[in-house]
């Protein structure tokens, strides 16, 4: 999976659930629309406790309030769709995978590790999710990062 390690400055205000909206321009830039499809961008809020802060590890977001996963890695986060797997990156050489590997637990440049999260779903003409981008925003200092960049999703084979 491709991830960009760069962080950019965002608003430093703690915007609550609306803070994920600060990620929309970043995700709109990253998401690639499928032919005859559309892009849906949404800030994420935990469906169990309505909290909007998440710890991120292993391509999954865990709610800071109730510690439950959102379902980014398996498609549970998208209502009305199929369960999925995130497709592996097609980087050609093993050494390149090590160079571009994401850290296990991301942190903003100031060291904070809890984020507001927004997701961009690239939908095919039939409404099924084809690609996924995930943006992170530090609610303390406003730092923005593209955590998953246009990753292909495949139907879960399980």
FENKA-V810243 format. One record per pair of residues at least 4 apart in sequence whose C-alpha atoms are under 6 Angstrom apart, sorted by sequence separation. I is the first residue (numbers start at 1). GAP is how many residues later the second one is. If there is no record, write none. Layout:
I_GAP, I_GAP
//
This chain:
15_4, 24_4, 27_4, 46_4, 56_4, 63_4, 71_4, 97_4, 107_4, 108_4, 123_4, 124_4, 138_4, 33_5, 45_5, 46_5, 56_5, 62_5, 63_5, 71_5, 72_5, 107_5, 123_5, 137_5, 138_5, 45_6, 55_6, 62_6, 71_6, 107_6, 123_6, 137_6, 45_7, 54_7, 55_7, 62_7, 70_7, 122_7, 123_7, 137_7, 54_8, 61_8, 75_8, 122_8, 136_8, 54_9, 61_9, 74_9, 75_9, 122_9, 136_9, 54_10, 74_10, 135_10, 53_11, 74_11, 121_11, 135_11, 60_12, 120_12, 135_12, 60_13, 120_13, 134_13, 59_14, 119_14, 134_14, 119_15, 133_15, 118_16, 133_16, 118_17, 133_17, 117_18, 132_18, 117_19, 131_19, 132_19, 116_20, 131_20, 115_21, 116_21, 131_21, 115_22, 130_22, 131_22, 20_23, 115_23, 130_23, 17_35, 57_47, 57_48, 55_59, 54_60, 54_61, 53_62, 53_63, 52_64, 87_65, 87_66, 86_67, 85_68, 84_69, 85_69, 84_70, 84_71, 85_71, 84_72, 44_73, 83_73, 43_74, 44_74, 43_75, 42_76, 42_77, 41_78, 41_79, 40_80, 40_81, 39_82, 39_83, 38_85, 37_86, 1_87, 37_87, 1_88, 37_88, 33_89, 36_89, 34_90, 20_96, 20_97, 20_98, 31_119, 14_125, 12_129, 12_130, 11_131, 10_132, 10_133, 9_134, 8_135, 8_136, 7_137, 7_138, 4_142, 3_144, 3_145, 3_146, 2_147
//
